[in-house]
Structures are given as structure tokens and as C-alpha cells.
Amino acid sequence: MSSHGERDQRPGERGDLLDPRCPTRQLLDRIGTKWTSMAVKMLAEEAPGELRFAELRRRIPGISQKMLSVTLRSLVRDGLVARRVEPTVPPAVHYRLTELGLSLEGPLAALRAWAETHMPEIDRSNQLADESAPN
């Protein structure tokens, strides 16, 4: 305890982003991937409706079946996406954003907008760095 009666923060507890065990850092690692951002965007565009796995895969160019499966499994585990299975042959699997997942779309959209706005500056910086790099 500190002198003010608050618990002293220990490594690995919320708020210590420099510690790999920090829960916030671990969550940011999961939600900060390009595939997560794209999946949330596609599901948000469909909200409050659902998308089937195959349709999600069609709408996200370049994602493999395995990567989409891993991404969706993580989003479902975190409570950001709901999964519904129809007992058909083969099973039809549907995904939709939860309220928590919908609340993530705003911050991710802001990050995507920032990237689009600043991409020319980043490209110029990369070009200058490449031109000045020793051969």
C-alpha cells in the first residue's frame, strides 16, 4: 500500500504497458492486428446483421482461412464477436459484433483514418530513408 491507501502497482498489472504480462498490452496486441481491424470493419458494416465465415473471407482480400479462423476465435473469446452455428450439413457459421465489439469500431476507424491521412508523409519518409541507406 502507498501512503495514500492505494495499492502500489506491480509489474504485470493493468496500466504497465512496458511489461509483457500487462493485460492491457496483451489486449492491444490482439486487437491491433490488421486482420482484426479488417474483420471488425466488415462486421460493423453489416451490423446489427451477421456474416458467414465464407462471406467474411471474400470481403477481406489476402486473408487465409486459417488466419480468419484464428482472428475470429480470438474476437469471440474476448467477447467482441458472437458466433452462431446452424445445425446444417455442412454447418453454417455466422458472426456478428457484440455491443462491446461495436464500441471498438470507432477507435479502429479513427486509426484507419489517421493512416490514410498520413500515408503520403510516411511514404515520403520511407523513400528518403531508402535513398539515403548505404548500398
DOBA-856357 format. One record per atom (N, C-alpha, C): x, y, z; chain; residue number from 1; residue in three letters. Coordinates in Angstrom, 3 decimals. Each point is the difference from the previous one (the first is absolute). Example, Ala and Ser with C-alpha at 12.3 -4.5 7.8 and 13.67 -1.06 7.14 Angstrom:
2
- u / v / w / unit / pos / code
- 13.190 / -5.690 / 7.800 / A / 1 / Ala
- -0.890 / 1.190 / 0.000 / A / 1 / Ala
- 0.900 / 1.200 / 0.000 / A / 1 / Ala
- -0.350 / 1.050 / -0.720 / A / 2 / Ser
- 0.820 / 1.190 / 0.060 / A / 2 / Ser
- -0.770 / 1.090 / 0.730 / A / 2 / Ser
This chain:
135
- u / v / w / unit / pos / code
- 0.841 / -1.189 / 0.000 / A / 1 / Met
- -0.841 / 1.189 / 0.000 / A / 1 / Met
- 0.881 / 1.245 / 0.000 / A / 1 / Met
- -0.443 / 1.001 / -0.710 / A / 2 / Ser
- 0.705 / 1.276 / 0.029 / A / 2 / Ser
- -0.496 / 0.801 / 1.193 / A / 2 / Ser
- 0.615 / 1.142 / 0.203 / A / 3 / Ser
- -0.384 / 0.820 / 1.144 / A / 3 / Ser
- -1.403 / 0.560 / -0.143 / A / 3 / Ser
- -0.561 / -0.014 / -1.202 / A / 4 / His
- -1.349 / 0.520 / -0.235 / A / 4 / His
- -1.057 / -1.107 / 0.056 / A / 4 / His
- 0.388 / -1.205 / 0.388 / A / 5 / Gly
- -0.955 / -1.087 / 0.124 / A / 5 / Gly
- -0.304 / -0.712 / -1.309 / A / 5 / Gly
- 0.674 / 0.393 / -1.085 / A / 6 / Glu
- -0.203 / -0.668 / -1.275 / A / 6 / Glu
- 1.022 / -1.119 / -0.123 / A / 6 / Glu
- -0.380 / -1.027 / -0.744 / A / 7 / Arg
- 0.915 / -1.100 / -0.229 / A / 7 / Arg
- 1.131 / 0.448 / -0.914 / A / 7 / Arg
- 1.234 / -0.322 / 0.349 / A / 8 / Asp
- 1.115 / 0.284 / -0.901 / A / 8 / Asp
- -0.139 / -0.917 / -1.205 / A / 8 / Asp
- 0.288 / 0.549 / -1.169 / A / 9 / Gln
- -0.120 / -0.790 / -1.222 / A / 9 / Gln
- 1.180 / -0.948 / -0.119 / A / 9 / Gln
- -0.277 / -1.231 / -0.297 / A / 10 / Arg
- 1.033 / -1.010 / -0.169 / A / 10 / Arg
- 0.139 / -0.307 / -1.486 / A / 10 / Arg
- 1.193 / -0.438 / -0.416 / A / 11 / Pro
- 0.175 / -0.375 / -1.409 / A / 11 / Pro
- -1.039 / -1.038 / -0.407 / A / 11 / Pro
- -0.551 / 0.154 / -1.192 / A / 12 / Gly
- -0.985 / -0.942 / -0.506 / A / 12 / Gly
- -1.425 / 0.412 / 0.271 / A / 12 / Gly
- -0.210 / 0.995 / 0.862 / A / 13 / Glu
- -1.359 / 0.456 / 0.262 / A / 13 / Glu
- -0.400 / 1.041 / -1.026 / A / 13 / Glu
- -1.296 / 0.229 / -0.124 / A / 14 / Arg
- -0.543 / 0.960 / -0.949 / A / 14 / Arg
- 0.739 / 1.324 / 0.084 / A / 14 / Arg
- 0.340 / 0.531 / -1.165 / A / 15 / Gly
- 0.610 / 1.311 / -0.067 / A / 15 / Gly
- 1.507 / 0.004 / -0.206 / A / 15 / Gly
- 0.669 / -1.141 / 0.139 / A / 16 / Asp
- 1.448 / -0.059 / -0.187 / A / 16 / Asp
- 0.277 / -0.555 / -1.404 / A / 16 / Asp
- -0.217 / 0.845 / -1.010 / A / 17 / Leu
- 0.115 / -0.445 / -1.384 / A / 17 / Leu
- 1.387 / -0.490 / -0.381 / A / 17 / Leu
- 1.019 / 0.342 / 0.774 / A / 18 / Leu
- 1.350 / -0.459 / -0.306 / A / 18 / Leu
- 0.225 / -1.445 / 0.426 / A / 18 / Leu
- -0.858 / -0.515 / 0.842 / A / 19 / Asp
- 0.118 / -1.377 / 0.477 / A / 19 / Asp
- -0.788 / -0.920 / -0.926 / A / 19 / Asp
- 0.650 / -1.016 / -0.592 / A / 20 / Pro
- -0.709 / -0.912 / -0.909 / A / 20 / Pro
- -1.181 / -0.724 / 0.652 / A / 20 / Pro
- -0.031 / -0.070 / 1.334 / A / 21 / Arg
- -1.100 / -0.679 / 0.693 / A / 21 / Arg
- -1.191 / 0.921 / 0.246 / A / 21 / Arg
- 0.118 / 1.270 / -0.360 / A / 22 / Cys
- -1.075 / 0.972 / 0.233 / A / 22 / Cys
- -1.244 / -0.405 / -0.795 / A / 22 / Cys
- -1.155 / -0.139 / 0.658 / A / 23 / Pro
- -1.219 / -0.393 / -0.712 / A / 23 / Pro
- -0.377 / 0.977 / -1.109 / A / 23 / Pro
- 0.203 / 1.290 / 0.221 / A / 24 / Thr
- -0.329 / 0.977 / -1.037 / A / 24 / Thr
- 0.909 / -0.179 / -1.208 / A / 24 / Thr
- 1.276 / -0.230 / 0.233 / A / 25 / Arg
- 0.939 / -0.225 / -1.097 / A / 25 / Arg
- -0.380 / -1.258 / -0.776 / A / 25 / Arg
- -0.372 / -1.044 / 0.700 / A / 26 / Gln
- -0.383 / -1.238 / -0.660 / A / 26 / Gln
- -1.252 / 0.198 / -0.857 / A / 26 / Gln
- -0.954 / 0.763 / 0.517 / A / 27 / Leu
- -1.212 / 0.287 / -0.781 / A / 27 / Leu
- 0.343 / 0.847 / -1.217 / A / 27 / Leu
- 0.839 / 1.020 / 0.166 / A / 28 / Leu
- 0.406 / 0.821 / -1.138 / A / 28 / Leu
- 0.727 / -0.829 / -1.050 / A / 28 / Leu
- 0.778 / -0.969 / 0.422 / A / 29 / Asp
- 0.658 / -0.905 / -0.949 / A / 29 / Asp
- -1.032 / -0.748 / -0.838 / A / 29 / Asp
- -1.091 / -0.410 / 0.621 / A / 30 / Arg
- -1.027 / -0.767 / -0.718 / A / 30 / Arg
- -0.831 / 0.892 / -0.919 / A / 30 / Arg
- -0.426 / 1.150 / 0.497 / A / 31 / Ile
- -0.905 / 0.826 / -0.812 / A / 31 / Ile
- 0.742 / 0.918 / -0.965 / A / 31 / Ile
- 1.335 / 0.070 / 0.121 / A / 32 / Gly
- 0.761 / 0.901 / -0.848 / A / 32 / Gly
- 0.478 / -0.603 / -1.307 / A / 32 / Gly
- -0.463 / -1.171 / -0.355 / A / 33 / Thr
- 0.454 / -0.608 / -1.246 / A / 33 / Thr
- -0.832 / 0.496 / -1.176 / A / 33 / Thr
- 0.589 / -0.044 / -1.181 / A / 34 / Lys
- -0.736 / 0.429 / -1.195 / A / 34 / Lys
- -1.213 / -0.887 / -0.239 / A / 34 / Lys
- 0.109 / -1.287 / 0.281 / A / 35 / Trp
- -1.126 / -0.902 / -0.261 / A / 35 / Trp
- -1.153 / 0.284 / 0.947 / A / 35 / Trp
- 0.309 / 0.313 / 1.253 / A / 36 / Thr
- -1.054 / 0.349 / 0.952 / A / 36 / Thr
- -0.701 / 1.267 / -0.459 / A / 36 / Thr
- 0.771 / 0.997 / -0.391 / A / 37 / Ser
- -0.582 / 1.260 / -0.457 / A / 37 / Ser
- -0.922 / -0.221 / -1.197 / A / 37 / Ser
- 0.440 / -0.824 / -0.940 / A / 38 / Met
- -0.817 / -0.260 / -1.192 / A / 38 / Met
- -1.247 / -0.805 / 0.336 / A / 38 / Met
- 0.130 / -0.990 / 0.857 / A / 39 / Ala
- -1.164 / -0.816 / 0.379 / A / 39 / Ala
- -1.028 / 0.852 / 0.736 / A / 39 / Ala
- 0.449 / 0.828 / 0.923 / A / 40 / Val
- -0.923 / 0.870 / 0.739 / A / 40 / Val
- -0.680 / 0.966 / -0.965 / A / 40 / Val
- 0.757 / 0.547 / -0.939 / A / 41 / Lys
- -0.581 / 0.926 / -0.998 / A / 41 / Lys
- -1.093 / -0.694 / -0.808 / A / 41 / Lys
- 0.276 / -1.196 / -0.496 / A / 42 / Met
- -0.991 / -0.721 / -0.812 / A / 42 / Met
- -1.248 / -0.335 / 0.814 / A / 42 / Met
- 0.200 / -0.441 / 1.236 / A / 43 / Leu
- -1.138 / -0.345 / 0.847 / A / 43 / Leu
- -0.778 / 1.248 / 0.404 / A / 43 / Leu
- 0.695 / 1.124 / 0.204 / A / 44 / Ala
- -0.675 / 1.252 / 0.353 / A / 44 / Ala
- -0.865 / 0.484 / -1.162 / A / 44 / Ala
- 0.484 / -0.176 / -1.216 / A / 45 / Glu
- -0.784 / 0.402 / -1.174 / A / 45 / Glu
- -1.289 / -0.805 / -0.114 / A / 45 / Glu
- 0.013 / -1.192 / 0.537 / A / 46 / Glu
- -1.172 / -0.888 / -0.077 / A / 46 / Glu
- -0.911 / 0.143 / 1.218 / A / 46 / Glu
- 0.496 / 0.611 / 1.065 / A / 47 / Ala
- -0.732 / 0.090 / 1.274 / A / 47 / Ala
- -1.341 / 0.693 / -0.194 / A / 47 / Ala
- -1.021 / -0.488 / 0.673 / A / 48 / Pro
- 0.041 / -1.036 / 1.036 / A / 48 / Pro
- -0.092 / -1.418 / -0.564 / A / 48 / Pro
- 0.131 / -0.115 / -1.303 / A / 49 / Gly
- -0.093 / -1.318 / -0.636 / A / 49 / Gly
- 1.247 / -0.838 / 0.191 / A / 49 / Gly
- -0.021 / -1.144 / -0.654 / A / 50 / Glu
- 1.077 / -0.980 / 0.117 / A / 50 / Glu
- 0.638 / -0.228 / -1.368 / A / 50 / Glu
- 1.190 / -0.565 / 0.045 / A / 51 / Leu
- 0.675 / -0.463 / -1.212 / A / 51 / Leu
- 0.452 / -1.434 / 0.221 / A / 51 / Leu
- -0.113 / -0.781 / -1.049 / A / 52 / Arg
- 0.526 / -1.361 / 0.069 / A / 52 / Arg
- 1.510 / 0.040 / -0.219 / A / 52 / Arg
- 0.659 / -1.048 / 0.464 / A / 53 / Phe
- 1.451 / -0.099 / -0.088 / A / 53 / Phe
- 0.485 / 0.217 / -1.433 / A / 53 / Phe
- -0.596 / -0.711 / -0.949 / A / 54 / Ala
- 0.449 / 0.088 / -1.397 / A / 54 / Ala
- -0.173 / 1.406 / -0.555 / A / 54 / Ala
- -1.077 / 0.686 / 0.383 / A / 55 / Glu
- -0.225 / 1.363 / -0.470 / A / 55 / Glu
- 1.042 / 0.946 / 0.602 / A / 55 / Glu
- 0.303 / -0.177 / 1.267 / A / 56 / Leu
- 1.052 / 0.804 / 0.627 / A / 56 / Leu
- 1.330 / -0.198 / -0.734 / A / 56 / Leu
- 0.295 / -1.229 / -0.319 / A / 57 / Arg
- 1.259 / -0.291 / -0.692 / A / 57 / Arg
- 0.027 / 0.657 / -1.374 / A / 57 / Arg
- -1.111 / -0.003 / -0.698 / A / 58 / Arg
- -0.068 / 0.664 / -1.310 / A / 58 / Arg
- 0.194 / 1.506 / 0.121 / A / 58 / Arg
- -0.489 / 0.580 / 1.076 / A / 59 / Arg
- 0.065 / 1.456 / 0.175 / A / 59 / Arg
- 1.337 / 0.507 / 0.538 / A / 59 / Arg
- 0.861 / -0.927 / 0.439 / A / 60 / Ile
- 1.305 / 0.396 / 0.548 / A / 60 / Ile
- 1.092 / -0.564 / -0.912 / A / 60 / Ile
- 0.393 / 0.758 / -1.006 / A / 61 / Pro
- 1.006 / -0.491 / -0.951 / A / 61 / Pro
- 1.308 / -0.365 / 0.693 / A / 61 / Pro
- 0.538 / -1.153 / -0.384 / A / 62 / Gly
- 1.311 / -0.410 / 0.498 / A / 62 / Gly
- -0.002 / -0.814 / 1.271 / A / 62 / Gly
- -1.131 / -0.093 / 0.681 / A / 63 / Ile
- -0.011 / -0.771 / 1.249 / A / 63 / Ile
- -0.180 / -1.478 / -0.324 / A / 63 / Ile
- 0.764 / -0.834 / 0.670 / A / 64 / Ser
- -0.141 / -1.448 / -0.188 / A / 64 / Ser
- -1.143 / -0.509 / 0.877 / A / 64 / Ser
- -0.481 / -1.176 / -0.329 / A / 65 / Gln
- -1.055 / -0.614 / 0.797 / A / 65 / Gln
- 0.463 / -0.166 / 1.441 / A / 65 / Gln
- 1.250 / -0.450 / 0.172 / A / 66 / Lys
- 0.529 / -0.216 / 1.349 / A / 66 / Lys
- 0.103 / 1.312 / 0.774 / A / 66 / Lys
- 0.505 / 1.067 / -0.650 / A / 67 / Met
- 0.163 / 1.277 / 0.700 / A / 67 / Met
- -1.351 / 0.583 / 0.374 / A / 67 / Met
- -0.995 / -0.129 / -0.877 / A / 68 / Leu
- -1.337 / 0.491 / 0.334 / A / 68 / Leu
- -0.568 / -0.787 / 1.162 / A / 68 / Leu
- 0.199 / -1.301 / -0.008 / A / 69 / Ser
- -0.486 / -0.844 / 1.087 / A / 69 / Ser
- 0.651 / 0.393 / 1.328 / A / 69 / Ser
- 1.311 / 0.201 / 0.004 / A / 70 / Val
- 0.723 / 0.394 / 1.214 / A / 70 / Val
- -0.481 / 1.375 / 0.479 / A / 70 / Val
- -0.162 / 0.935 / -0.940 / A / 71 / Thr
- -0.448 / 1.350 / 0.346 / A / 71 / Thr
- -1.390 / -0.023 / 0.605 / A / 71 / Thr
- -0.917 / -0.715 / -0.636 / A / 72 / Leu
- -1.375 / -0.066 / 0.511 / A / 72 / Leu
- -0.056 / -0.708 / 1.351 / A / 72 / Leu
- 0.779 / -1.050 / 0.165 / A / 73 / Arg
- 0.021 / -0.728 / 1.271 / A / 73 / Arg
- 0.440 / 0.942 / 1.130 / A / 73 / Arg
- 1.011 / 0.813 / -0.253 / A / 74 / Ser
- 0.486 / 0.963 / 0.995 / A / 74 / Ser
- -1.066 / 1.052 / 0.305 / A / 74 / Ser
- -0.666 / 0.508 / -1.040 / A / 75 / Leu
- -1.045 / 1.009 / 0.197 / A / 75 / Leu
- -1.190 / -0.565 / 0.772 / A / 75 / Leu
- -0.348 / -1.246 / -0.268 / A / 76 / Val
- -1.090 / -0.648 / 0.728 / A / 76 / Val
- 0.417 / -0.194 / 1.458 / A / 76 / Val
- 1.210 / -0.467 / 0.223 / A / 77 / Arg
- 0.496 / -0.237 / 1.364 / A / 77 / Arg
- -0.006 / 1.283 / 0.823 / A / 77 / Arg
- 0.342 / 1.124 / -0.648 / A / 78 / Asp
- 0.039 / 1.291 / 0.688 / A / 78 / Asp
- -1.383 / 0.636 / 0.154 / A / 78 / Asp
- -1.029 / -0.634 / -0.558 / A / 79 / Gly
- -1.354 / 0.529 / 0.129 / A / 79 / Gly
- -0.318 / 1.122 / -0.977 / A / 79 / Gly
- 0.831 / 0.171 / -1.019 / A / 80 / Leu
- -0.209 / 1.053 / -0.994 / A / 80 / Leu
- -0.890 / -0.455 / -1.152 / A / 80 / Leu
- -0.030 / -1.298 / -0.227 / A / 81 / Val
- -0.782 / -0.594 / -1.089 / A / 81 / Val
- -0.808 / -1.166 / 0.562 / A / 81 / Val
- -1.241 / -0.114 / -0.495 / A / 82 / Ala
- -0.846 / -1.149 / 0.348 / A / 82 / Ala
- 0.003 / -0.971 / -1.179 / A / 82 / Ala
- 0.028 / -1.269 / 0.314 / A / 83 / Arg
- 0.032 / -1.069 / -1.007 / A / 83 / Arg
- -1.281 / -0.812 / 0.140 / A / 83 / Arg
- -0.639 / -0.263 / -1.145 / A / 84 / Arg
- -1.222 / -0.804 / -0.003 / A / 84 / Arg
- 0.148 / -1.088 / -1.056 / A / 84 / Arg
- -0.275 / -1.241 / 0.404 / A / 85 / Val
- 0.135 / -1.140 / -0.907 / A / 85 / Val
- -1.383 / -0.566 / -0.300 / A / 85 / Val
- -0.325 / -0.111 / -1.286 / A / 86 / Glu
- -1.234 / -0.663 / -0.413 / A / 86 / Glu
- 0.303 / -1.475 / -0.190 / A / 86 / Glu
- -0.853 / -0.864 / 0.547 / A / 87 / Pro
- 0.260 / -1.446 / -0.095 / A / 87 / Pro
- -0.380 / -0.559 / -1.373 / A / 87 / Pro
- 0.696 / 0.473 / -1.032 / A / 88 / Thr
- -0.212 / -0.504 / -1.354 / A / 88 / Thr
- 1.218 / -0.819 / -0.399 / A / 88 / Thr
- -0.066 / -0.619 / -1.151 / A / 89 / Val
- 1.149 / -0.760 / -0.501 / A / 89 / Val
- 0.444 / 0.633 / -1.308 / A / 89 / Val
- 1.177 / 0.617 / -0.061 / A / 90 / Pro
- 0.886 / 0.285 / 1.130 / A / 90 / Pro
- -0.587 / 1.104 / 0.879 / A / 90 / Pro
- 0.492 / 0.134 / 1.227 / A / 91 / Pro
- -0.524 / 1.023 / 0.895 / A / 91 / Pro
- 0.213 / 1.402 / -0.578 / A / 91 / Pro
- -1.006 / 0.848 / 0.123 / A / 92 / Ala
- 0.121 / 1.399 / -0.411 / A / 92 / Ala
- 0.380 / 0.804 / 1.246 / A / 92 / Ala
- 1.151 / 0.666 / -0.066 / A / 93 / Val
- 0.501 / 0.752 / 1.148 / A / 93 / Val
- -0.124 / 1.488 / -0.312 / A / 93 / Val
- -0.663 / 0.715 / 0.906 / A / 94 / His
- -0.261 / 1.431 / -0.166 / A / 94 / His
- 0.710 / 0.776 / 1.099 / A / 94 / His
- 0.460 / 1.218 / -0.348 / A / 95 / Tyr
- 0.687 / 0.859 / 0.957 / A / 95 / Tyr
- -0.626 / 1.383 / -0.024 / A / 95 / Tyr
- -0.048 / 0.631 / 1.172 / A / 96 / Arg
- -0.463 / 1.382 / 0.105 / A / 96 / Arg
- 0.749 / 0.654 / 1.153 / A / 96 / Arg
- 0.105 / 1.332 / -0.083 / A / 97 / Leu
- 0.625 / 0.726 / 1.098 / A / 97 / Leu
- -0.951 / 0.063 / 1.183 / A / 97 / Leu
- 0.543 / -0.129 / 1.196 / A / 98 / Thr
- -0.758 / 0.235 / 1.221 / A / 98 / Thr
- -0.010 / 1.516 / 0.244 / A / 98 / Thr
- -0.692 / 0.437 / 1.027 / A / 99 / Glu
- 0.029 / 1.421 / 0.357 / A / 99 / Glu
- 1.436 / 0.435 / 0.304 / A / 99 / Glu
- 0.741 / -0.862 / 0.689 / A / 100 / Leu
- 1.397 / 0.298 / 0.301 / A / 100 / Leu
- 0.811 / 0.128 / -1.289 / A / 100 / Leu
- -0.237 / -0.900 / -0.940 / A / 101 / Gly
- 0.689 / 0.055 / -1.287 / A / 101 / Gly
- -0.353 / 1.250 / -0.784 / A / 101 / Gly
- -1.264 / 0.386 / 0.046 / A / 102 / Leu
- -0.416 / 1.235 / -0.677 / A / 102 / Leu
- 0.711 / 1.207 / 0.605 / A / 102 / Leu
- 0.251 / -0.032 / 1.296 / A / 103 / Ser
- 0.687 / 1.123 / 0.647 / A / 103 / Ser
- 1.464 / 0.079 / -0.432 / A / 103 / Ser
- 0.556 / -1.080 / -0.514 / A / 104 / Leu
- 1.380 / -0.011 / -0.487 / A / 104 / Leu
- 0.108 / 0.591 / -1.402 / A / 104 / Leu
- -1.080 / -0.037 / -0.770 / A / 105 / Glu
- 0.060 / 0.472 / -1.383 / A / 105 / Glu
- 0.391 / 1.468 / -0.085 / A / 105 / Glu
- -0.485 / 0.852 / 0.888 / A / 106 / Gly
- 0.343 / 1.421 / -0.029 / A / 106 / Gly
- 1.500 / 0.256 / 0.112 / A / 106 / Gly
- 0.645 / -0.522 / 1.038 / A / 107 / Pro
- 1.453 / 0.192 / 0.111 / A / 107 / Pro
- 0.777 / -0.599 / -1.174 / A / 107 / Pro
- -0.420 / -1.174 / -0.496 / A / 108 / Leu
- 0.698 / -0.590 / -1.139 / A / 108 / Leu
- -0.216 / 0.838 / -1.258 / A / 108 / Leu
- -1.213 / 0.541 / -0.185 / A / 109 / Ala
- -0.272 / 0.867 / -1.152 / A / 109 / Ala
- 0.864 / 1.254 / 0.070 / A / 109 / Ala
- 0.179 / 0.550 / 1.196 / A / 110 / Ala
- 0.849 / 1.181 / 0.167 / A / 110 / Ala
- 1.451 / -0.321 / -0.365 / A / 110 / Ala
- 0.462 / -1.169 / 0.391 / A / 111 / Leu
- 1.369 / -0.408 / -0.330 / A / 111 / Leu
- 0.157 / -0.197 / -1.506 / A / 111 / Leu
- -1.004 / -0.619 / -0.642 / A / 112 / Arg
- 0.047 / -0.173 / -1.456 / A / 112 / Arg
- -0.004 / 1.363 / -0.696 / A / 112 / Arg
- -0.807 / 0.926 / 0.482 / A / 113 / Ala
- -0.055 / 1.352 / -0.591 / A / 113 / Ala
- 1.338 / 0.707 / 0.172 / A / 113 / Ala
- 0.617 / -0.144 / 1.165 / A / 114 / Trp
- 1.309 / 0.603 / 0.223 / A / 114 / Trp
- 1.008 / -0.558 / -1.001 / A / 114 / Trp
- -0.008 / -1.314 / -0.178 / A / 115 / Ala
- 0.939 / -0.639 / -0.929 / A / 115 / Ala
- -0.216 / 0.511 / -1.425 / A / 115 / Ala
- -1.256 / 0.103 / -0.423 / A / 116 / Glu
- -0.287 / 0.483 / -1.351 / A / 116 / Glu
- 0.438 / 1.452 / -0.169 / A / 116 / Glu
- -0.222 / 0.825 / 1.007 / A / 117 / Thr
- 0.378 / 1.413 / -0.054 / A / 117 / Thr
- 1.509 / 0.173 / -0.071 / A / 117 / Thr
- 0.731 / -0.791 / 0.759 / A / 118 / His
- 1.441 / 0.196 / 0.133 / A / 118 / His
- 0.843 / -0.923 / -0.877 / A / 118 / His
- -0.642 / -0.850 / -0.803 / A / 119 / Met
- 0.754 / -0.923 / -0.846 / A / 119 / Met
- 0.960 / 0.715 / -0.940 / A / 119 / Met
- -0.376 / 1.124 / -0.638 / A / 120 / Pro
- 0.971 / 0.688 / -0.872 / A / 120 / Pro
- 1.262 / 0.439 / 0.759 / A / 120 / Pro
- -0.162 / 0.486 / 1.224 / A / 121 / Glu
- 1.157 / 0.410 / 0.800 / A / 121 / Glu
- 0.879 / -1.201 / 0.348 / A / 121 / Glu
- -0.645 / -1.087 / 0.364 / A / 122 / Ile
- 0.734 / -1.222 / 0.354 / A / 122 / Ile
- 0.739 / -0.524 / -1.229 / A / 122 / Ile
- -0.678 / 0.000 / -1.160 / A / 123 / Asp
- 0.642 / -0.446 / -1.243 / A / 123 / Asp
- 1.223 / 0.856 / -0.326 / A / 123 / Asp
- -0.137 / 1.339 / 0.142 / A / 124 / Arg
- 1.140 / 0.897 / -0.267 / A / 124 / Arg
- 1.150 / -0.296 / 0.956 / A / 124 / Arg
- -0.303 / -0.197 / 1.245 / A / 125 / Ser
- 1.039 / -0.303 / 0.985 / A / 125 / Ser
- 0.703 / -1.315 / -0.344 / A / 125 / Ser
- -0.782 / -1.021 / -0.373 / A / 126 / Asn
- 0.589 / -1.286 / -0.386 / A / 126 / Asn
- 0.884 / 0.151 / -1.231 / A / 126 / Asn
- -0.471 / 0.781 / -0.971 / A / 127 / Gln
- 0.774 / 0.207 / -1.222 / A / 127 / Gln
- 1.316 / 0.686 / 0.301 / A / 127 / Gln
- -0.045 / 1.053 / 0.839 / A / 128 / Leu
- 1.232 / 0.700 / 0.392 / A / 128 / Leu
- 0.947 / -0.933 / 0.744 / A / 128 / Leu
- -0.531 / -0.811 / 0.878 / A / 129 / Ala
- 0.844 / -0.937 / 0.756 / A / 129 / Ala
- 0.625 / -1.023 / -0.944 / A / 129 / Ala
- -0.775 / -0.507 / -0.960 / A / 130 / Asp
- 0.524 / -0.981 / -0.967 / A / 130 / Asp
- 1.082 / 0.615 / -0.884 / A / 130 / Asp
- -0.212 / 1.283 / -0.404 / A / 131 / Glu
- 0.965 / 0.670 / -0.865 / A / 131 / Glu
- 1.301 / 0.302 / 0.726 / A / 131 / Glu
- -0.063 / 0.233 / 1.294 / A / 132 / Ser
- 1.201 / 0.345 / 0.743 / A / 132 / Ser
- 0.680 / -1.212 / 0.633 / A / 132 / Ser
- -0.613 / -1.159 / -0.125 / A / 133 / Ala
- 0.584 / -1.215 / 0.581 / A / 133 / Ala
- 1.242 / -0.399 / -0.792 / A / 133 / Ala
- 1.063 / -0.436 / 0.700 / A / 134 / Pro
- 1.210 / -0.445 / -0.721 / A / 134 / Pro
- -0.305 / -1.254 / -0.820 / A / 134 / Pro
- 0.640 / -0.076 / -1.161 / A / 135 / Asn
- -0.226 / -1.164 / -0.892 / A / 135 / Asn
- 0.740 / -1.176 / 0.455 / A / 135 / Asn
